[in-house]
Amino acid sequence: MIISAAQFTARPCDIDANVARMAAFVAEAGERGASLVVFPELAATGYELDAITGDPGRLAMAPDDARLAPVRDACRAAGVAAVVNCAGTVPAGPTISSYVYGPDGALLTRYDKVHVTRTEAAAGFTAGTEDGRFTLDGVGFGLAICFDAHFPDLAARAAADGCRALLASSLYGRPTGEAERQEVFPSLAKDNALHVLLANHVGPSGPYDACGLSALWDPEGNVVAEGTGEDAGLVLGSL
C-alpha cells in the first residue's frame, strides 16, 4: 500500500480555497497510486486559533459540512482515502479534528486532538478523550495531531491495538521544528515498530513559518520518503 502526506501553504481562513487545494491533492494521489493522503493540522483554515475560536460558527465544521464536499467527491472519483484536519465542534467548544473519509467519500472515523497545547487550550479549544483508529484495505491506522506525537503512550496504544501505521497531522515551524520532528518521529516508529507518517505545513500558518519536511519513517526509524523545506507537494511512500 502506498500512503502519502500533502504539504502546502494554507490561505488564512479561506476554507473554499484550501479545500479545493486538498481535493486536487487527493486526485493527484490517486493518479500516483496512493491509497491514502494525510493533510496537516488545521489545513482547512490554516493555524488561525483566535480567528477560529472567535467565529466558530463560520470556521468550524462537522464531518458532513458542504464545504468539505469537494474532498469527499475527490475521494470517490480517485478511490483514495483522506485524513482532513480542520476545526470541529463538540458541546464544550471547538476542537482540532481529523475527519477520515474513505475511498467512497464516506466518513470512516473522527478523531479530536487529545493533547491540546497550552496555547490552544487558552484560545478555547477543547481536548478530545478517545484514540483515533480506522482500517483501510485490511491495514489498521492510528491518528495523532501534532503535540499528540510527543506523548509516546499514544503510539504505544496504537501498536497494541494492532495498527500498522501512525498518521500525524502537524505544524512544526522554524527554527526549532526541523530538530523537533527528527527527535520525535523516528523514535516513535522504532520504539513501537510502526510506520509513522508526518504531514506538515510549509510556509506561513498563523504565527508560524512551517518547515515542511513531511515524511514517512519505517518501523526501524529510517526515512522512506521526505519532502522539502520549501515546496508544496505530495510525499509518497510504501508500507
C-alpha positions as CSV (number, residue, x, y, z in Angstrom):
1,M,0.0,0.0,0.0
2,I,1.2,3.5,-0.9
3,I,0.3,6.3,1.5
4,S,1.1,10.0,1.2
5,A,1.4,13.3,3.1
6,A,0.4,16.6,1.4
7,Q,2.2,19.7,2.5
8,F,1.1,23.2,1.3
9,T,0.6,26.7,2.4
10,A,-2.9,27.2,3.6
11,R,-4.7,30.5,2.9
12,P,-5.7,32.0,6.3
13,C,-9.4,31.2,7.0
14,D,-10.1,30.6,3.3
15,I,-11.9,27.3,3.6
16,D,-13.0,27.1,0.0
17,A,-9.5,27.7,-1.4
18,N,-7.9,25.3,1.0
19,V,-10.4,22.6,0.4
20,A,-10.0,23.0,-3.4
21,R,-6.3,22.5,-2.9
22,M,-6.8,19.4,-0.8
23,A,-9.2,17.9,-3.4
24,A,-6.6,18.4,-6.1
25,F,-4.0,16.6,-3.9
26,V,-6.5,13.7,-3.5
27,A,-6.8,13.4,-7.2
28,E,-3.0,13.6,-7.7
29,A,-2.6,10.9,-5.0
30,G,-4.9,8.6,-6.9
31,E,-3.0,9.2,-10.2
32,R,0.3,8.3,-8.4
33,G,-1.0,5.1,-7.0
34,A,-1.6,6.1,-3.4
35,S,-4.5,4.7,-1.3
36,L,-4.4,7.4,1.3
37,V,-3.5,11.1,1.7
38,V,-3.0,12.9,5.0
39,F,-3.2,16.7,5.5
40,P,-1.5,18.9,8.1
41,E,-3.1,20.3,11.3
42,L,-5.9,22.7,10.6
43,A,-5.3,22.5,6.9
44,A,-8.8,23.7,6.1
45,T,-8.2,27.2,7.7
46,G,-4.5,27.4,8.5
47,Y,-3.4,27.5,12.1
48,E,-5.6,30.5,12.9
49,L,-6.5,29.8,16.5
50,D,-8.0,33.2,17.6
51,A,-10.0,33.5,14.4
52,I,-11.5,30.1,14.8
53,T,-12.5,30.4,18.4
54,G,-13.7,34.0,17.7
55,D,-16.1,32.8,15.0
56,P,-16.6,29.0,15.3
57,G,-19.9,29.2,13.6
58,R,-18.1,30.1,10.3
59,L,-14.7,28.4,10.7
60,A,-15.6,25.1,12.5
61,M,-17.1,22.3,10.5
62,A,-18.9,19.0,11.1
63,P,-17.8,16.0,9.0
64,D,-20.8,16.4,6.6
65,D,-20.2,20.1,6.1
66,A,-21.0,21.1,2.5
67,R,-17.7,23.0,2.3
68,L,-15.8,19.7,2.6
69,A,-17.8,18.1,-0.3
70,P,-15.0,18.7,-2.9
71,V,-12.7,16.5,-0.8
72,R,-15.3,13.8,-0.4
73,D,-16.1,13.9,-4.1
74,A,-12.4,13.7,-5.0
75,C,-12.1,10.6,-2.7
76,R,-14.9,8.9,-4.6
77,A,-13.5,9.9,-8.0
78,A,-10.0,8.8,-7.2
79,G,-10.7,5.8,-4.9
80,V,-8.5,7.4,-2.3
81,A,-9.0,7.9,1.5
82,A,-8.1,11.2,3.1
83,V,-7.4,12.4,6.6
84,V,-8.7,16.0,6.6
85,N,-7.8,18.2,9.6
86,C,-9.9,21.1,10.5
87,A,-11.7,22.8,13.4
88,G,-14.6,20.7,14.6
89,T,-17.2,21.3,17.4
90,V,-18.4,19.5,20.5
91,P,-20.9,20.9,23.1
92,A,-18.0,22.1,25.2
93,G,-16.5,24.2,22.3
94,P,-14.3,23.9,19.2
95,T,-11.9,21.0,18.6
96,I,-8.9,20.3,16.4
97,S,-10.2,17.3,14.5
98,S,-9.2,14.8,11.8
99,Y,-12.1,13.6,9.7
100,V,-11.1,10.4,7.8
101,Y,-13.0,9.9,4.5
102,G,-12.9,6.5,2.8
103,P,-12.4,5.9,-0.9
104,D,-16.1,6.1,-1.3
105,G,-16.2,9.5,0.4
106,A,-18.0,8.2,3.5
107,L,-16.7,9.1,7.0
108,L,-14.6,6.3,8.4
109,T,-13.8,8.0,11.7
110,R,-13.4,11.3,13.6
111,Y,-10.5,12.0,15.9
112,D,-10.3,15.1,18.2
113,K,-6.9,16.1,19.3
114,V,-6.4,14.7,22.9
115,H,-3.2,16.6,23.8
116,V,-4.0,20.3,23.0
117,T,-1.2,22.7,23.8
118,R,-1.5,25.4,26.5
119,T,-1.9,28.0,23.7
120,E,-4.7,26.0,22.1
121,A,-6.4,25.5,25.5
122,A,-6.1,29.2,26.3
123,A,-7.6,30.1,22.9
124,G,-10.7,28.0,23.8
125,F,-10.1,24.6,22.1
126,T,-11.5,21.5,23.8
127,A,-9.4,18.3,24.2
128,G,-10.7,15.0,22.8
129,T,-11.0,12.0,25.0
130,E,-10.6,8.9,22.7
131,D,-7.9,7.5,20.4
132,G,-8.4,7.6,16.7
133,R,-8.5,4.4,14.7
134,F,-9.6,3.2,11.3
135,T,-8.9,0.3,8.9
136,L,-8.3,0.6,5.2
137,D,-7.8,-2.4,2.9
138,G,-7.2,-4.5,6.0
139,V,-4.5,-2.3,7.4
140,G,-5.0,-0.6,10.8
141,F,-4.1,3.0,11.3
142,G,-3.8,5.2,14.3
143,L,-4.2,9.0,14.3
144,A,-2.3,11.8,16.0
145,I,-2.4,15.6,15.7
146,C,0.9,17.4,16.3
147,F,1.5,17.6,20.1
148,D,-0.1,14.2,20.5
149,A,3.1,12.7,19.0
150,H,5.1,14.0,22.0
151,F,3.3,11.5,24.2
152,P,4.8,8.1,23.5
153,D,1.8,6.2,25.1
154,L,-0.4,7.3,22.2
155,A,1.8,5.5,19.7
156,A,2.2,2.5,22.1
157,R,-1.6,2.1,22.3
158,A,-1.8,2.2,18.5
159,A,0.7,-0.6,18.2
160,A,-1.0,-2.6,21.0
161,D,-4.3,-2.2,19.1
162,G,-2.7,-3.8,16.0
163,C,-2.2,-0.6,14.0
164,R,0.5,-0.8,11.3
165,A,1.0,2.9,10.9
166,L,0.5,6.2,12.9
167,L,-0.6,9.2,10.9
168,A,0.3,12.6,12.3
169,S,-1.3,15.9,11.0
170,S,1.0,18.5,12.3
171,L,2.5,22.0,12.3
172,Y,6.2,22.3,13.0
173,G,7.8,25.7,12.5
174,R,11.2,27.2,12.0
175,P,13.7,27.4,13.6
176,T,13.1,24.6,16.0
177,G,10.7,22.4,14.1
178,E,13.3,20.6,12.0
179,A,15.1,19.3,15.1
180,E,11.9,18.6,16.9
181,R,10.4,16.4,14.2
182,Q,13.7,14.5,13.9
183,E,13.8,13.9,17.6
184,V,10.2,12.7,17.9
185,F,9.2,10.7,14.8
186,P,12.0,8.2,14.1
187,S,11.8,7.2,17.8
188,L,8.0,6.7,17.7
189,A,8.5,4.4,14.7
190,K,11.3,2.4,16.0
191,D,10.1,2.1,19.6
192,N,6.7,0.9,18.5
193,A,7.5,-1.0,15.3
194,L,5.2,1.3,13.4
195,H,5.3,3.2,10.1
196,V,4.9,6.8,11.0
197,L,3.7,9.5,8.5
198,L,4.1,13.2,9.2
199,A,2.0,15.7,7.2
200,N,3.3,19.2,8.0
201,H,2.5,22.7,6.7
202,V,5.1,24.6,4.7
203,G,5.4,28.4,4.8
204,P,3.3,30.8,6.9
205,S,0.4,29.4,9.0
206,G,-0.9,31.5,11.9
207,P,2.1,32.8,13.9
208,Y,4.5,30.1,12.5
209,D,6.7,29.7,9.5
210,A,6.2,26.0,8.9
211,C,9.3,23.9,8.0
212,G,7.7,21.4,5.6
213,L,9.8,18.2,5.6
214,S,6.7,15.9,5.6
215,A,8.0,12.3,5.8
216,L,7.4,8.6,6.2
217,W,9.5,6.6,8.6
218,D,9.6,2.8,8.5
219,P,9.3,0.6,11.7
220,E,13.1,0.8,12.2
221,G,13.1,4.5,12.2
222,N,14.5,5.0,8.8
223,V,13.2,7.7,6.4
224,V,11.3,6.1,3.5
225,A,10.3,9.4,1.8
226,E,10.7,13.1,2.7
227,G,9.5,16.4,1.3
228,T,11.5,19.6,1.1
229,G,11.5,22.5,3.5
230,E,10.3,24.9,0.8
231,D,7.9,23.4,-1.7
232,A,4.3,22.2,-1.6
233,G,3.6,18.7,-2.8
234,L,2.9,15.1,-2.0
235,V,5.3,12.8,-0.2
236,L,4.6,9.2,-1.1
237,G,6.0,6.0,0.5
238,S,5.1,2.3,0.7
239,L,4.2,0.4,3.8
